[in-house]
């Protein structure tokens, strides 16, 4: 962890927690600084991942599904031929929690 907050690697090394509380605007801004390309919109963290073809797109979705199941935290997905829009939010909390930031960082690791 840096003096400014979590890095992507720090977040990706954590596990999701049940019952996580909503992040304050300051906490969300700090976590987003460690998540390049992710945006906060409509109470979700959202990012589009591009791929060369459908086969690679589906490979990413399958890896993401495996990781989400292990974390017991599941994203909303919009699947297309060569891209996937991933949206993380904690429905029970009504918005973005630390668990969503953790899973966003893990999603980035899968895509890299």
Secondary structure, 3 states (H helix, E strand, C coil): CECCECCHHHHHCCCCCCCCCECCHHHHHHHHCCCCCCEEECCEEEEEEECCCHHHHHHHHHHHHHHHHHHCCCCEEEECCCEEEEEECECCCCECEHHHHHHHHHHHHHHC
